[in-house]
Every structure is written in C-alpha cells, then in structure tokens.
Amino acid sequence: MRAAGHIVALCGGVGGAKLAFGLAQVLDPQDLTVIVNTGDDFEHLGLSISPDIDTVIYTLAGLADRERGWGLAGETWAFMDQLKRLGGERWFNLGDRDLALHLERTRRLAAGESLSQVTVALAHRLGVDCAIVPMSDQPVRTRVDTDQGELAFQHYFVREQCRPAVRAIRFAGAAEAHLSPAAREALARADLAAVLVCPSNPYLSIDPILAVPGMTEAIAWSGAPVVAVCPIVGGQAIKGPSAKMMRELGLEPGPLTVARHYQGLIDGLLLDEIDAASAVAVEALGLAAAVAPTVMRSDQDRIALAGHALAFAEGLATPPGRRVRA
C-alpha cells in the first residue's frame, strides 16, 4: 500500500524492529525511514558493534533469529567456543556469520565512512529497501547509574543481565552529537505523514534518540502527528527491563506512565486491549488514545499493528503549537 505521505519510525531493538517489519510490509520502501537508537553501540574485541541497527537490519531482511529475538537464524558459535578455550572475553556473544557484519562495519568506519553510509550499504547488501538510519553519526553512549555504580549499557544489559537496580540514566556524548543527515532530511520532508514511536524501551531505546540535539525540535517542526505504541502491556514489558526499571525509578508500569513520559512529544498513545481502561486517564493528559492488539507473536500481528498505528496517526489532526519536549 502507499501511505498518504512519508512515515518515520523511531526504533530501538527487538520490539521496535517487529513494528518496523510490519511497516515495511504495508508501505512502499520509499515511504518509510526507520531512525534507530545507537546509544547501545560499543567497541568490543576491536569491533564496532551497533546492536539495535543490526537487529533492525536482520529483522527487515528476514534473517533474524525469531526465538532469541537478536542475531541471525541458524547461527553457529565456533568463534565463541574457541574464544572461551583461549580464555578470551566471552560475556557478549558474537555468532560466526554475524562477525562478518561487525568486521565490515569496523573496516568501513576506519576507512572514513560515516555510520550512516555504512548502515545504508550493509542494509542494501542484505536486501533491505527502506531507509534504516542511525540517530547520529557521532558516538552517543548510554550509561546506567545503578546500585552497583555506573555501568556502560552493554555491561548492564548483557553482562549483568539487567540485575542491578537502576537509579538514573545518562547519554554520554549526546550534547556534542548531531542528527544524522538522513534523519534530519526525513523529518523535514514536505510529505511527512506521521512519526511513529515504536514499542521500544522509552528510557533505554527512545530517550537516546530524543537526546540528540535538534531531534525533538525537528519532530515538532514537522507538523506531522506523532503516535507512540505503548511497550507496557498489563503492567509488564513484552521483552526487556522496561517495567523493572519503572519500578526502580519509583514509577508505576503502565500506559499512563508511558504517556506522561512522552507528554509534549506525542499526540496519541496506542494501548493494548488489556489496558483499555487506561485510555480515559491518557486522554485526561490531553493526548488521544486508541486501543488495539499490540502483542506481536507472528508476522500477521506485526502487520496488523502497523496498520492500526498508521490508521490512528492518519486520524489525528495536526495539533497547533505542539510543545517541544524538555
């Protein structure tokens, strides 16, 4: 199908990639830009690794491991087995075929290409036709302040498996970063029809995107309706530590907390059917609310949710004088 205009999706890892996949099935490739979080990026074993970008590429290319939610389907682990034998650092798994992508990214970056240029090239090679772009070409690194001290994101998320209690989050390098050219261009398009905030972790996946200077302003100035899909269903995160983090930050996991977090950025929140009773409270904040099945267990679920999100956004009038998120 063709959209009434261009669609921009703000996306983190697994949950966001699922909705991005659905959007890619119902939109023409030229009608979709996926702006991906790079706060998770890090250097490991001498390689430049972009976990969320890779998850989105693999998912849209139909190559992702559906059971794990990350990496390649049918992956083998001879490299990790040998690394273990040699006494190497092995808390972060790198599959044998996945290594090729990290090696090629590292080579291209060292040769002077930007992360945007590398991402476009790798996605194209793997058969992805829509635009997948990093939020910034400059390094932004998520740092998690916990009861065990400040941890780099991957140390918190993978090495410590989200066990430490979260106290605060900051995005090192964000103040010096710039919007990637493709992200800026997509948000400035005259035919921009909607900005969709995917059901990714608001604090770890979407906030790093919004922390890049100029991002919230570009969204506000676009004049397009902004719709978020709630990542919390029935008080729980479908995947990842969103609900746990909310509790540790003194917040009640649920659509109302998500709505308050995005207030000033979004015009509407799409809730799961199980949380339909929260729609009134969301609307009391001055936001539109809609209800649909949001749990994506199959490709059909992903496609259906993409349709619901697009229809919801299409039905929203552009609000006058949208505030820029603080």
C-alpha positions as CSV (number, residue, x, y, z in Angstrom):
1,M,0.0,0.0,0.0
2,R,1.1,3.6,-0.3
3,A,0.9,5.9,2.6
4,A,-0.6,9.4,2.4
5,G,3.0,10.5,2.8
6,H,6.3,9.5,4.3
7,I,6.4,7.7,7.6
8,V,9.3,8.0,10.1
9,A,9.6,5.4,12.9
10,L,11.8,5.9,16.0
11,C,13.1,2.5,16.9
12,G,15.1,0.5,19.4
13,G,15.9,-3.2,19.3
14,V,13.7,-6.2,19.3
15,G,10.2,-4.7,20.0
16,G,10.8,-1.8,17.7
17,A,12.2,-4.0,15.0
18,K,9.0,-6.0,15.0
19,L,6.8,-3.0,14.3
20,A,9.3,-1.7,11.7
21,F,9.0,-5.1,10.0
22,G,5.2,-4.7,9.9
23,L,5.5,-1.2,8.5
24,A,7.9,-2.4,5.8
25,Q,5.3,-5.0,4.7
26,V,2.5,-2.4,4.3
27,L,4.4,0.6,2.9
28,D,6.3,1.1,-0.2
29,P,10.1,1.2,0.6
30,Q,10.3,4.9,-0.4
31,D,7.6,5.8,2.1
32,L,9.5,4.6,5.3
33,T,12.5,5.8,7.2
34,V,13.5,4.0,10.4
35,I,15.6,6.1,12.8
36,V,17.5,3.7,15.1
37,N,18.9,4.1,18.5
38,T,22.7,4.0,18.7
39,G,23.1,4.5,22.4
40,D,23.7,0.8,22.7
41,D,26.7,0.9,20.3
42,F,30.1,-0.1,21.7
43,E,33.5,-1.3,20.8
44,H,34.2,-5.0,21.7
45,L,37.1,-7.2,20.8
46,G,38.3,-4.4,18.5
47,L,35.0,-4.3,16.6
48,S,32.4,-1.5,16.2
49,I,29.1,-3.1,17.2
50,S,25.6,-1.5,16.7
51,P,23.2,-3.9,18.3
52,D,19.9,-2.1,17.6
53,I,20.8,-1.3,14.0
54,D,21.8,-4.9,13.4
55,T,18.6,-6.2,14.9
56,V,16.5,-3.9,12.7
57,I,18.5,-4.8,9.6
58,Y,18.3,-8.6,10.3
59,T,14.6,-8.4,11.1
60,L,13.7,-6.4,8.0
61,A,15.9,-8.7,5.9
62,G,14.0,-11.8,7.2
63,L,17.3,-13.1,8.7
64,A,16.7,-12.6,12.4
65,D,16.6,-15.5,14.9
66,R,12.9,-15.4,15.9
67,E,13.4,-17.4,19.1
68,R,16.2,-15.3,20.6
69,G,15.0,-12.0,19.1
70,W,18.5,-11.0,18.1
71,G,21.3,-12.3,15.8
72,L,20.9,-14.5,12.8
73,A,18.7,-17.5,12.4
74,G,20.7,-20.7,12.1
75,E,23.8,-19.1,13.6
76,T,26.8,-21.2,14.7
77,W,29.2,-20.4,17.6
78,A,32.6,-21.9,16.8
79,F,34.3,-18.5,17.3
80,M,32.8,-18.1,20.8
81,D,33.8,-21.7,21.6
82,Q,37.4,-21.1,20.6
83,L,37.5,-17.7,22.3
84,K,36.4,-19.4,25.6
85,R,39.1,-22.0,25.1
86,L,41.7,-19.3,24.7
87,G,40.5,-17.5,27.9
88,G,39.0,-14.5,26.0
89,E,36.2,-12.2,27.0
90,R,33.0,-14.0,26.2
91,W,30.1,-12.3,28.0
92,F,28.9,-10.8,24.7
93,N,28.1,-13.5,22.1
94,L,29.1,-13.0,18.5
95,G,27.9,-15.6,16.0
96,D,30.2,-16.8,13.3
97,R,28.2,-15.2,10.4
98,D,27.3,-12.1,12.5
99,L,31.0,-11.4,12.8
100,A,31.2,-10.6,9.2
101,L,28.9,-7.6,9.6
102,H,30.9,-6.2,12.5
103,L,34.2,-6.7,10.7
104,E,32.9,-4.9,7.6
105,R,31.4,-2.1,9.6
106,T,34.7,-1.7,11.5
107,R,36.7,-1.7,8.3
108,R,34.4,0.9,6.6
109,L,34.4,3.2,9.6
110,A,38.2,3.0,9.8
111,A,38.3,4.0,6.1
112,G,36.5,7.2,6.8
113,E,32.8,6.3,6.0
114,S,30.1,7.6,8.4
115,L,27.9,5.2,10.4
116,S,25.0,6.4,8.1
117,Q,26.9,5.4,5.0
118,V,27.9,2.1,6.4
119,T,24.4,1.3,7.6
120,V,22.9,2.1,4.2
121,A,25.4,-0.1,2.4
122,L,25.0,-3.1,4.8
123,A,21.2,-2.9,4.7
124,H,21.2,-2.8,0.9
125,R,23.5,-5.8,0.7
126,L,21.1,-7.8,2.9
127,G,18.1,-6.9,0.7
128,V,16.5,-4.1,2.9
129,D,14.9,-1.5,0.6
130,C,13.6,1.1,3.1
131,A,15.9,3.6,4.8
132,I,17.4,2.5,8.0
133,V,19.4,5.3,9.5
134,P,21.3,5.9,12.8
135,M,20.1,8.7,15.0
136,S,23.5,10.3,14.8
137,D,26.9,9.7,13.2
138,Q,28.7,10.8,16.3
139,P,29.0,8.4,19.3
140,V,26.3,8.6,21.9
141,R,26.7,6.1,24.7
142,T,24.0,5.1,27.2
143,R,25.3,4.9,30.8
144,V,23.2,3.4,33.5
145,D,23.6,4.5,37.2
146,T,22.8,1.5,39.4
147,D,23.1,0.4,42.9
148,Q,26.4,-1.2,41.8
149,G,27.8,2.0,40.3
150,E,27.6,3.4,36.8
151,L,27.7,0.8,34.0
152,A,28.1,1.0,30.3
153,F,24.9,0.0,28.7
154,Q,26.0,-3.4,27.4
155,H,27.6,-4.2,30.8
156,Y,24.2,-3.5,32.5
157,F,22.1,-5.2,29.8
158,V,24.1,-8.2,28.7
159,R,26.9,-8.9,31.2
160,E,24.8,-8.2,34.3
161,Q,21.5,-9.2,32.6
162,C,19.7,-6.1,34.0
163,R,20.0,-7.3,37.6
164,P,21.4,-4.1,39.1
165,A,18.7,-1.6,40.3
166,V,18.6,1.5,38.1
167,R,18.9,4.9,39.7
168,A,19.4,7.2,36.7
169,I,20.4,7.1,33.0
170,R,22.6,9.5,31.0
171,F,23.7,9.7,27.4
172,A,27.4,10.4,27.2
173,G,28.3,12.4,24.1
174,A,24.7,13.4,23.3
175,A,25.4,17.2,23.8
176,E,28.1,17.1,21.1
177,A,26.2,14.9,18.7
178,H,24.2,15.9,15.6
179,L,21.2,14.4,13.8
180,S,22.3,12.1,11.1
181,P,21.7,13.8,7.7
182,A,19.1,11.2,6.6
183,A,17.2,11.5,9.9
184,R,17.1,15.3,9.5
185,E,16.0,15.1,5.9
186,A,13.3,12.5,6.7
187,L,11.8,14.7,9.4
188,A,11.9,17.8,7.1
189,R,10.1,16.2,4.2
190,A,7.2,18.1,3.0
191,D,5.2,14.9,2.6
192,L,5.9,13.6,6.1
193,A,2.6,12.0,7.2
194,A,3.4,10.7,10.7
195,V,6.1,9.9,13.2
196,L,5.7,6.6,15.0
197,V,7.4,5.8,18.3
198,C,7.9,2.1,18.3
199,P,7.2,-0.1,21.4
200,S,10.8,0.1,22.5
201,N,12.0,0.8,26.0
202,P,11.3,4.5,26.5
203,Y,14.3,5.1,28.7
204,L,17.0,2.9,27.0
205,S,15.9,2.9,23.4
206,I,13.8,6.0,22.6
207,D,15.3,8.6,25.1
208,P,18.8,8.3,23.5
209,I,17.3,9.2,20.1
210,L,15.4,12.2,21.7
211,A,18.6,13.3,23.5
212,V,20.4,14.1,20.2
213,P,20.2,17.9,19.9
214,G,17.6,19.0,17.3
215,M,15.7,15.7,17.3
216,T,12.6,16.9,19.3
217,E,12.6,20.2,17.5
218,A,12.7,18.5,14.1
219,I,9.8,16.3,15.2
220,A,7.8,19.3,16.4
221,W,8.5,21.4,13.4
222,S,7.5,18.7,11.0
223,G,3.8,19.3,11.9
224,A,3.1,15.6,11.5
225,P,1.1,13.7,14.1
226,V,3.3,11.7,16.5
227,V,1.9,8.4,17.8
228,A,3.6,6.0,20.3
229,V,2.8,2.4,20.7
230,C,2.9,1.5,24.4
231,P,5.6,-1.0,25.3
232,I,3.9,-2.0,28.6
233,V,1.0,-4.4,28.5
234,G,-0.8,-5.4,31.6
235,G,1.8,-3.8,33.8
236,Q,4.6,-5.9,32.2
237,A,7.1,-5.3,29.4
238,I,6.7,-7.8,26.5
239,K,10.5,-8.1,26.4
240,G,13.3,-6.4,28.3
241,P,13.6,-4.4,31.6
242,S,11.1,-1.5,31.0
243,A,8.7,-2.5,33.8
244,K,11.5,-3.4,36.2
245,M,13.2,0.0,35.5
246,M,10.0,1.9,36.0
247,R,9.5,0.4,39.5
248,E,13.1,1.1,40.4
249,L,12.7,4.7,39.3
250,G,9.6,5.0,41.5
251,L,7.1,4.8,38.6
252,E,4.1,2.6,38.1
253,P,4.5,0.4,35.0
254,G,1.6,1.1,32.7
255,P,0.3,3.2,29.8
256,L,-0.3,6.3,31.9
257,T,3.4,6.4,32.9
258,V,4.4,6.0,29.3
259,A,2.0,8.8,28.3
260,R,3.4,11.1,30.9
261,H,7.0,10.3,29.8
262,Y,6.2,11.2,26.2
263,Q,3.9,14.1,27.0
264,G,4.9,17.1,24.9
265,L,6.3,14.9,22.2
266,I,3.4,12.7,21.1
267,D,-0.2,13.4,20.1
268,G,-1.5,9.9,20.8
269,L,-0.8,6.6,22.5
270,L,-1.8,3.3,21.2
271,L,-2.7,0.9,24.0
272,D,-3.2,-2.8,24.1
273,E,-6.7,-4.1,24.6
274,I,-5.9,-5.4,28.1
275,D,-5.2,-1.8,29.1
276,A,-8.3,-0.3,27.5
277,A,-9.4,1.1,30.9
278,S,-6.3,3.4,31.0
279,A,-7.4,5.2,27.8
280,V,-9.5,7.7,29.8
281,A,-6.6,8.7,32.0
282,V,-4.3,9.1,29.0
283,E,-6.9,11.3,27.3
284,A,-7.0,13.4,30.5
285,L,-3.4,14.4,29.8
286,G,-4.6,16.0,26.5
287,L,-3.5,13.1,24.4
288,A,-5.5,10.9,22.0
289,A,-5.8,7.2,22.9
290,A,-6.6,4.2,20.8
291,V,-6.8,0.5,21.6
292,A,-5.7,-2.4,19.5
293,P,-3.9,-5.8,20.0
294,T,-0.2,-4.7,20.4
295,V,1.5,-8.0,21.3
296,M,3.3,-9.2,18.2
297,R,3.7,-13.0,18.2
298,S,3.6,-13.5,14.4
299,D,4.2,-11.7,11.2
300,Q,0.4,-11.2,10.9
301,D,0.4,-9.5,14.3
302,R,3.2,-7.2,13.2
303,I,1.4,-6.2,10.0
304,A,-1.9,-5.7,11.8
305,L,-0.3,-3.4,14.4
306,A,1.4,-1.4,11.7
307,G,-2.0,-0.9,10.1
308,H,-3.6,0.2,13.4
309,A,-0.7,2.6,14.2
310,L,-0.9,4.2,10.7
311,A,-4.7,4.5,10.8
312,F,-4.5,6.1,14.3
313,A,-2.0,8.6,13.1
314,E,-3.9,9.4,10.0
315,G,-7.0,10.2,12.1
316,L,-5.2,12.7,14.2
317,A,-5.3,16.4,13.3
318,T,-2.1,18.2,13.5
319,P,-2.2,20.0,16.9
320,P,-1.5,23.7,17.0
321,G,1.6,24.9,18.8
322,R,3.0,21.5,19.8
323,R,5.4,21.9,22.7
324,V,9.0,20.7,22.3
325,R,9.9,18.1,24.9
326,A,12.1,19.3,27.7
